[in-house]
Amino acid sequence: MRPLNLQEAAQFLRMSRSSLYQRKDIPRYRRPGSRALLFDQDELEAWVKTGRVELVLSSGVAIDPQVASQAAGSSSVSTGVLSSSDALDIRRSGVYHRNPRYR
């Protein structure tokens, strides 16, 4: 276990610092009484290896790929739950922008 600060974790993951703040699925810690974020290098490596990426359906609902594969494997749900067009549809990502013109 090697604790990393925000800058070191950003370099390790090759992401920006603001992305680390925004992504809530990245494992992080805070010391009690402190505002500084700390990241465990072993947990970050495990997070990268799992490849957790949420898929956004055309309806705007985000699902976990593991849940989708389990649902597709069950007999009560049809196998056509996820299509490639749903996984690639980024038009309804729900990104907030201050200016309504860009929403």
Secondary structure, 3 states (H helix, E strand, C coil): CCEECHHHHHHHHCCCHHHHHHCCCCCCEECCCCCCEEEEHHHHHHHHHHCCCCEECCCCCEECHHHHHHHHHCCCCCCCCCCHHHHHCCCCCCCCCCCHHHC
